[in-house]
């Protein structure tokens, strides 16, 4: 079975750095790996289109780089099915969206862990990529790999924040991340990501996680955003997303070049070519 870089860093109490990918094109994963800068790549499956073949190709691409592991963001339904297929494809770690109750979290943990007496999970033996299809299925190494899978939670709904200590008390939770977009919407402050109530909830999530021995992770767009989190004791980050990187480049470079061409952008409705008078 393959070593799990993220689990190793958590065990050693060392910082970690990941990045988000929406595209299921495996070459994008390879570019992340060739950079040599990231401990893991998170496939944001909650938002992106994909099929089971795409998951296997993502797993193959990750395995080209010994220094890197993978994570998949799993939407709230169907948790167990998507978790088993993700891990079976070679994506070793899982981030669960939208848990609200202790029972939700228990279901998440069971989906990852082996159906063995010590683990209490629902994850059975399979002939999938993670075990070489036929080489290590049902072996002790397979069970250990499921024990080593990092389980992360998005804390993003009002009930999750209100019941946070109960959620984090579930054995097996390794990491949490606060989601300001969903949280602000759930308390009637849609789009107000920096509202004092939202920032207060984020601080509470981070402080409570640290108190309970769970690693808080922050999602950021640039290194400039780290300082505030460093002050709160955060040392795990996931930075950027391919979608935002592409959009920002299209917008900014396109604007600069249209300016050099002395014309309005094609979307301005100024007529053929968009040239200024």
C-alpha positions in Angstrom: 0.0 0.0 0.0 1.1 3.5 -0.7 2.4 5.9 2.0 0.0 8.7 3.0 1.9 12.0 3.0 -0.8 13.9 4.8 -1.2 11.4 7.6 2.6 11.4 8.1 2.6 15.2 8.5 -0.3 15.1 10.9 1.4 12.4 13.0 4.6 14.5 13.1 2.6 17.7 14.0 4.1 19.4 10.9 2.4 21.9 8.6 0.8 20.8 5.4 0.0 22.5 2.1 -2.6 21.5 -0.5 -4.2 23.0 -3.6 -7.7 22.6 -5.1 -8.5 21.1 -8.5 -11.9 21.1 -10.2 -10.7 19.6 -13.5 -10.6 15.8 -13.7 -8.0 16.0 -16.5 -5.1 14.1 -14.9 -2.5 16.3 -16.6 -3.5 19.1 -14.3 -2.7 16.8 -11.3 0.7 16.1 -12.9 1.5 19.8 -13.2 0.8 20.2 -9.5 3.1 17.2 -8.8 5.9 18.5 -11.1 5.9 21.8 -9.2 7.1 19.9 -6.1 5.4 22.4 -3.9 2.4 20.6 -2.5 1.8 17.8 0.0 -1.6 16.9 -1.5 -4.0 17.9 -4.2 -7.7 18.1 -3.4 -10.2 17.2 -6.1 -13.2 19.3 -5.4 -15.7 16.6 -6.4 -18.6 18.4 -4.7 -18.6 20.9 -7.5 -17.0 19.3 -10.6 -18.4 16.8 -13.2 -16.6 13.5 -13.2 -17.1 9.8 -13.6 -15.5 6.7 -12.0 -12.9 6.4 -14.8 -11.9 10.0 -14.0 -11.4 9.2 -10.3 -9.1 6.3 -11.3 -7.1 8.6 -13.6 -6.7 11.2 -10.8 -5.5 8.4 -8.6 -2.9 7.3 -11.2 -1.7 10.8 -11.7 -1.2 11.4 -8.0 0.8 8.1 -7.7 3.4 9.4 -10.1 4.7 11.7 -7.2 5.9 10.0 -4.0 5.9 13.3 -2.2 2.2 13.9 -2.8 -1.1 12.4 -1.8 -4.7 13.1 -2.7 -8.0 14.2 -1.1 -11.5 14.4 -2.5 -14.2 16.7 -1.3 -17.4 14.6 -0.9 -20.8 16.1 -1.0 -23.5 15.3 1.6 -25.2 12.5 -0.4 -24.4 9.7 -1.2 -21.5 9.9 1.3 -20.7 6.2 1.7 -20.7 5.3 -2.0 -18.6 8.3 -3.1 -16.1 7.8 -0.2 -15.5 4.1 -1.0 -15.1 4.8 -4.7 -12.8 7.7 -4.1 -10.5 5.8 -1.8 -10.7 2.8 -4.0 -9.5 4.9 -6.9 -6.3 5.8 -5.0 -7.4 9.1 -3.5 -6.4 8.4 0.1 -8.0 11.2 2.1 -11.5 12.6 2.3 -13.1 16.0 3.1 -16.8 15.8 3.9 -19.1 18.7 3.1 -22.2 19.7 5.2 -22.1 17.5 8.3 -24.6 19.0 10.8 -24.9 16.5 13.6 -22.8 14.0 15.5 -24.7 11.2 13.7 -23.6 12.8 10.3 -20.0 12.7 11.4 -20.2 9.1 12.7 -21.6 8.2 9.2 -18.6 9.9 7.6 -16.1 8.0 9.7 -17.8 4.7 9.1 -17.7 5.3 5.4 -13.9 5.5 5.5 -12.8 2.9 8.1 -12.7 -0.8 7.6 -15.5 -3.1 8.7 -13.2 -4.6 11.3 -13.8 -4.9 15.1 -11.2 -2.2 16.1 -12.4 0.3 13.4 -16.2 0.0 13.5 -16.5 1.1 9.9 -18.5 0.0 6.8 -15.7 -0.1 4.3 -15.4 -3.7 3.0 -12.9 -5.5 0.9 -12.9 -4.5 -2.8 -10.9 -5.2 -5.9 -10.0 -1.6 -6.6 -6.9 0.4 -7.5 -5.9 1.1 -3.9 -5.1 -2.6 -3.4 -3.6 -3.2 -6.8 -7.0 -4.6 -7.8 -6.0 -8.2 -6.7 -2.7 -7.8 -4.8 -3.6 -6.6 -1.3 -7.4 -6.8 -1.1 -8.5 -7.8 2.4 -5.0 -7.7 3.7 -3.8 -6.1 7.0 -2.1 -3.4 4.9 -5.5 -2.5 3.4 -7.1 -2.1 6.8 -4.1 0.0 8.0 -4.4 2.2 4.9 -8.1 2.9 5.8 -7.0 3.6 9.4 -4.5 6.1 8.0 -6.9 7.9 5.7 -7.3 11.5 6.9 -10.9 12.4 7.6 -11.6 16.2 7.3 -14.9 18.0 7.9 -16.3 21.2 6.6 -17.9 23.1 9.4 -20.2 25.3 7.4 -23.7 25.2 8.7 -25.1 26.9 11.8 -26.0 23.6 13.5 -22.5 22.3 13.0 -21.0 25.4 14.7 -23.6 25.2 17.5 -22.8 21.5 18.1 -19.1 21.7 17.3 -17.7 19.9 20.4 -20.1 17.0 19.9 -19.1 16.7 16.2 -15.4 16.8 17.0 -15.7 14.3 19.8 -16.3 11.6 17.3 -13.2 9.3 17.2 -11.5 9.5 13.8 -11.9 13.2 12.9 -8.5 14.5 12.0 -9.1 18.0 10.5 -11.7 20.7 10.2 -12.2 23.7 7.9 -14.6 26.5 8.4 -16.8 27.5 5.4 -17.8 31.1 5.6 -19.9 31.1 2.4 -22.3 28.4 3.6 -22.2 29.5 7.2 -23.1 33.1 6.3 -26.0 31.9 4.2 -27.2 29.6 6.9 -27.5 32.5 9.4 -29.2 34.9 7.0 -26.1 36.9 6.1 -25.6 35.6 2.6 -22.4 36.8 0.9 -21.2 38.6 4.0 -18.1 36.4 4.5 -16.3 38.9 6.7 -19.2 39.9 8.9 -18.3 40.0 12.5 -20.6 37.1 13.3 -19.0 35.0 10.6 -15.5 35.8 11.7 -16.4 35.1 15.3 -17.7 31.7 14.3 -14.5 30.9 12.4 -12.4 31.9 15.4 -14.5 29.7 17.6 -14.2 26.7 15.2 -10.4 27.1 15.1 -10.0 27.5 18.8 -12.3 24.6 19.6 -10.5 22.3 17.2 -7.1 23.1 18.7 -8.5 22.6 22.2 -9.8 19.1 21.2 -6.7 18.0 19.3 -8.2 18.3 15.8 -6.1 20.1 13.2 -7.8 23.3 11.7 -7.2 23.9 8.0 -7.7 27.3 6.3 -8.7 27.7 2.6 -6.9 30.7 1.2 -6.5 32.4 -2.2 -2.9 33.7 -1.7 -0.1 33.6 0.9 -1.1 37.2 2.0 -4.0 35.7 3.8 -1.9 33.4 6.1 -1.0 36.0 8.8 -4.4 36.1 10.4 -4.5 32.3 10.6 -0.9 32.0 11.9 -2.0 34.3 14.8 -4.8 31.8 15.6 -2.5 28.8 15.5 -3.4 27.4 12.1 -0.6 25.6 10.2 -2.5 23.6 7.6 -3.6 25.4 4.4 -5.2 24.6 1.0 -4.5 27.4 -1.5 -6.0 28.4 -4.8 -8.2 26.6 -7.3 -7.6 26.0 -11.0 -11.0 27.7 -11.8 -10.1 31.0 -10.1 -6.5 30.9 -11.5 -7.9 30.6 -15.0 -10.6 33.2 -14.6 -8.3 35.8 -13.0 -5.8 35.3 -15.9 -8.4 35.6 -18.6 -9.8 38.8 -16.9 -6.6 40.5 -16.0 -4.4 39.7 -19.1 -7.4 40.3 -21.4 -8.0 43.7 -19.9 -4.4 44.7 -20.2 -4.1 43.7 -23.8 -7.4 45.3 -24.8 -6.1 48.5 -23.3 -2.9 48.2 -25.4 -5.1 47.7 -28.4 -7.0 50.8 -27.4 -10.4 49.1 -27.6 -13.2 48.1 -25.3 -13.6 44.4 -24.5 -15.8 42.5 -26.9 -18.5 42.2 -24.3 -18.9 46.0 -24.1 -21.4 46.1 -26.9 -19.4 48.8 -28.8 -19.8 47.1 -32.2 -17.5 45.1 -34.4 -14.0 44.9 -32.9 -15.0 47.0 -29.9 -12.6 49.8 -31.1 -12.9 53.2 -29.5 -13.6 56.2 -31.6 
